[in-house]
Amino acid sequence: MYDVPFVATPEVVVRRMLQLARVQKGEVLYDLGSGDGRIVIIAAKEFGAKAFGVEIRKDLYEQSMARIKDLGLAHTATIINASFYDVPLTEADVVTMYLLTSVNERLRPKLEKELRPATRVVTHDFEVPGWRPVVVEEIYEDWRSHKLFLYKIPGREVPVPGKSIQLEDKWLRQVAELVDGVRSVEEIAGKLGVTIRKVREALEELRKLGVVDEVRIIK
């Protein structure tokens, strides 16, 4: 017995989900209950994401991994054969789900615990009880309509400045100049016109150098 039956999301709806989440090249996406892998494949192939699917059914896992291999996407797309309750999601920039409202409700504590502030979550047809969506959109496909819910994990990641040193790397210097203990990682990314992931990676380098003391998460 599985929590959710396999029903494929039409590709036009998949693309709109990824557009709604503004998936960018180099970001990490997790699709929970990935079925035949179509969201993972489209996210990697068309949006440049590093995409992971989580699928408990062995047959669907094998089917989607075979297709990923055939398409030459093994370096950017993969399926994890496991329960999505057991797979860590801390690295996700975007999470997609086509589950059930009751399952979304059971997943909610895990998502709130593991996902970092500003992570985007897109659900197809079924909302997450207790969360307020940023966007609700209806999309029509053939004979039926689909409802999409876009959520953003609340809170702020605020890097705290450490020691001041001369940085030769221009990119690290640009990030460091915006670290003031007040601006969030999301705000820094917006000012520099890059993804939050890219700023986080730079902050980790700056932390190793002592230029950033820590990154505080404020919820």
C-alpha positions in Angstrom: 0.0 0.0 0.0 1.2 3.5 -0.9 0.1 6.9 0.5 -0.6 8.2 -3.0 -1.5 6.5 -6.2 0.6 7.3 -9.3 -1.2 9.8 -11.5 1.2 11.6 -14.0 1.2 15.4 -14.1 0.7 16.6 -17.7 3.9 18.1 -19.1 2.3 21.5 -19.7 1.4 21.6 -16.0 4.9 20.5 -15.0 6.5 23.4 -17.0 4.1 25.9 -15.3 5.0 24.5 -11.9 8.7 25.0 -12.6 8.1 28.5 -14.1 6.0 29.5 -11.1 8.8 28.4 -8.7 11.3 30.3 -10.9 13.7 27.4 -11.1 17.1 28.7 -12.1 20.2 27.0 -13.5 22.2 25.3 -10.8 19.5 25.2 -8.2 18.6 22.0 -6.5 15.0 20.6 -6.9 13.4 17.7 -5.1 10.2 16.1 -6.5 8.4 14.1 -3.8 6.7 11.1 -5.2 8.4 11.4 -8.6 6.4 8.7 -10.5 7.8 8.3 -14.0 10.4 11.1 -13.4 8.9 13.7 -15.7 9.3 16.6 -13.3 12.9 15.7 -12.6 13.7 15.3 -16.3 12.1 18.5 -17.4 13.7 20.4 -14.5 17.2 19.1 -15.4 16.8 19.2 -19.2 14.9 22.5 -19.7 15.6 24.5 -16.6 19.2 23.5 -15.8 18.4 22.3 -12.3 20.2 19.6 -10.3 17.1 17.5 -9.9 16.2 14.7 -7.5 13.1 12.6 -7.5 12.0 10.5 -4.5 9.9 7.5 -5.5 9.1 4.5 -3.3 7.8 2.2 -6.0 10.6 0.1 -7.4 9.1 -0.2 -10.9 8.7 3.5 -11.3 12.1 4.1 -10.0 13.7 1.7 -12.5 11.6 3.1 -15.3 12.5 6.8 -14.6 16.2 6.0 -14.1 16.3 4.1 -17.4 14.8 7.2 -19.2 17.2 9.5 -17.4 20.1 7.4 -18.7 18.7 7.2 -22.2 18.5 11.0 -22.3 22.0 11.5 -21.0 20.9 13.3 -17.9 22.5 11.2 -15.3 24.9 14.0 -14.2 22.0 16.4 -13.4 19.0 14.1 -12.6 18.6 11.1 -10.3 15.8 9.2 -8.6 16.1 8.0 -5.0 14.2 4.8 -4.3 12.9 5.5 -0.8 10.0 7.0 1.1 10.0 10.8 1.0 9.5 10.8 4.8 13.0 9.4 5.1 15.0 11.5 2.6 16.7 14.7 3.9 15.6 17.9 2.1 18.0 20.4 3.6 19.7 21.1 0.2 16.5 21.8 -1.7 16.0 25.2 -3.3 12.6 24.1 -4.7 10.3 21.2 -3.7 7.5 20.0 -6.0 4.6 17.7 -4.9 1.6 16.1 -6.4 0.3 14.2 -3.4 -2.8 14.5 -1.3 -3.9 17.1 1.2 -3.6 14.6 4.0 -0.1 13.6 2.9 0.9 17.2 2.6 -0.3 17.7 6.1 1.8 14.8 7.4 4.9 16.2 5.5 4.5 19.7 6.8 6.5 19.3 10.0 9.4 17.7 8.0 9.3 20.5 5.5 9.2 23.2 8.2 12.1 21.6 10.0 14.4 20.8 7.1 13.8 23.5 4.4 15.7 26.7 4.7 14.0 30.2 4.6 13.0 31.3 1.1 12.8 27.7 -0.3 9.9 27.5 -2.7 7.4 24.7 -2.6 4.9 24.1 -5.4 2.0 21.7 -5.0 -0.3 20.4 -7.7 -4.1 20.4 -6.9 -3.6 19.8 -3.2 -2.7 22.5 -0.7 -0.6 22.3 2.4 -3.0 22.8 5.4 -1.9 25.7 7.6 0.3 27.3 5.0 -0.6 30.5 3.2 0.3 30.3 -0.5 2.1 33.2 -2.2 0.3 32.4 -5.5 -2.6 30.2 -6.4 -3.0 29.7 -10.1 -5.4 27.7 -12.2 -4.2 26.2 -15.5 -6.4 24.5 -18.1 -5.2 21.4 -19.9 -7.4 19.4 -22.4 -10.6 18.5 -20.5 -9.8 19.6 -17.0 -8.3 22.4 -14.9 -5.4 22.1 -12.5 -4.7 24.2 -9.4 -1.2 25.1 -8.5 -0.1 26.5 -5.1 3.2 28.3 -4.6 4.6 28.6 -1.1 7.8 30.1 0.3 9.3 29.0 3.6 9.2 31.9 6.0 12.2 33.3 7.9 15.5 35.0 7.1 19.1 33.8 6.9 21.3 36.7 8.1 25.1 36.4 7.7 27.1 38.0 10.5 30.3 39.8 9.5 33.6 38.5 11.0 37.1 39.9 10.5 38.0 42.3 7.7 40.6 41.1 5.2 41.7 42.0 1.7 39.9 39.6 -0.7 41.4 39.1 -4.1 38.4 37.2 -5.5 36.0 39.8 -7.0 32.9 37.7 -6.5 33.7 37.0 -2.8 34.4 40.7 -2.4 31.1 41.7 -3.8 29.2 39.4 -1.4 31.3 40.4 1.6 30.6 44.1 1.0 26.9 43.3 1.4 27.3 41.4 4.7 26.3 43.7 7.5 24.4 41.6 10.0 21.1 43.0 8.8 20.7 42.0 5.1 19.4 38.5 4.5 20.9 36.0 2.1 17.8 36.5 -0.1 18.3 40.2 -0.1 21.9 39.9 -1.0 21.0 37.5 -3.9 18.5 40.0 -5.1 20.9 42.9 -5.1 23.5 40.8 -7.0 21.0 39.3 -9.4 22.0 35.7 -8.6 20.4 32.7 -6.9 20.3 32.3 -3.2 22.3 29.0 -3.6 25.2 30.9 -5.2 25.3 33.4 -2.3 25.2 30.6 0.2 28.2 29.0 -1.5 30.1 32.2 -1.4 29.2 32.7 2.3 30.6 29.3 3.1 33.9 30.3 1.5 33.8 33.6 3.4 33.1 31.7 6.7 36.2 29.5 6.1 38.2 32.7 5.7 36.7 34.2 8.8 35.1 37.1 6.9 31.7 35.8 7.9 31.3 34.7 11.5 28.0 32.7 11.1 24.7 32.7 9.3 21.8 33.1 11.7 18.4 31.7 10.8 15.6 33.9 12.1 12.1 32.4 12.0 
